């Protein structure tokens, strides 16, 4: 019964989100509360929620201060050179823009933090997608999938969890997987090329000069909450002004939100676009060019400390955010302005994390997660025993999507490894196979960083899910197939 109710709860949540019948926060709270009562454990709901909040509080703190820190770094112009290089490559070609999104997301993902990746990628690419009326779900889908592949880095989380759960060395798990993961990343680039060609065919191709040509009534949006300069209503398809160099800071008067299963866009009539996204204006007042190398050194030191685990990640970001604000903006009014500029993202993500705590708390506390995992493991035919590595890879797709990484790696993976060992399958192969589902995992409703992505891109989570899941799952299968071909799995 717990198994059925567990799957029913997850299905209900996803259906309501994808049909846009409930907001993610409301669904994450109300649906598990209802199923907790149906299970007959309504009296323990408070305990489950408090336990879930306690487990996710460090993640919420990390994301809150990471958003502030990297938001300040974007404000001061730390990432502008990277953005300039990507935009020079992209020009105003939809195909290049989508490929550039994948490249930028993959590069920034080297820091191991999804929220950082999405903040930088969206800040750089969003104005171009808006100006050319490209599908925003293409941007979120490509960014999430690229980040998912790169999330397997030893300091990204999943590899460390697998190593800890099975008492293995993280390097022994990750290093042999590099060829398969490289194939997966190459597939993401190919996918970006294909989706970009679709967008080029749908929208056409214009020169960069045409895309950046100013027009009366254009909009110049400043990073970090700066006021937009407007001179009237922008005409549909008109030219929006950007400053060039550090990145596009424009917003056209039509939005592209995407639809299920397609890369199409939904046009917004003149005057209906209330989008005030804070793009990368190269002349924004928040820039601190004289402090560029200080900020670069601080960021490198912060990432190094994260990789070396000198302090808990939430503490590192808390200290980093405080130091970045103090040095870059000594004036108290400027510090308050910077915090206020990023408050919306902080509130949205923190609220989503604590709402997810209700979902995960109920799912775990009632025993539904364990019941579902046991059912799936028991459903594996006996004859599949010698192929448990492949089975683990396949199971990692749905399980890491519907469960947290902690739940999968510490709850399910040891069971799969034990079943594999009984048939002579090495725990190393099981651990490597468990990583293939990460491309899909990054779009899970239980991953806080994905709400940074869809929130900044102003894309409905249901639209993102409908578009991304199929491509992310295909990417994971490509990684698994490459692992089998190379003899890694």
Secondary structure, DSSP 8 states (H G I E B T S, - for coil): -HHHHHHHHHHHHHHHHHTTSS-HHHHHHHHHHHHHHHHT-GGGHHHHHHHHHHHHHHHHHHHHHHHHHHHHHHHHTTTHHHHHHHHHHHTT-HHHHHHHHHHHHHHHGGGS-HHHHHHHHHHHHHHHHHHTT--HHHHHHHHHHHHHHHTTSTTTSHHHHHHHHHT--HHHHHHHHHHHHHHHHHHHHHHHHHHHHHHHHHH----HHHHH---TT-EE--TTS---EE-S---TT-------SS------S-----BTTB-------TT----------TT-TT--GGGHHHHHHHHHHHHHHHHHTSS-HHHHHHHHHHHHHHHH--SHHHHHHHHHHTHHHHHHHHHHHHHHHHHHHHHHHTTHHHHHHHHHHHTS-GGGGGGHHHHHHHHHHHHHHHS-HHHIIIIIHHHHHHHHHTTT--HHHHHHHTTTTHHHHTT-TT-HHHHHHHHHHT--HHHHHHHHHHHHHHHHHHHHHHHHHTT--
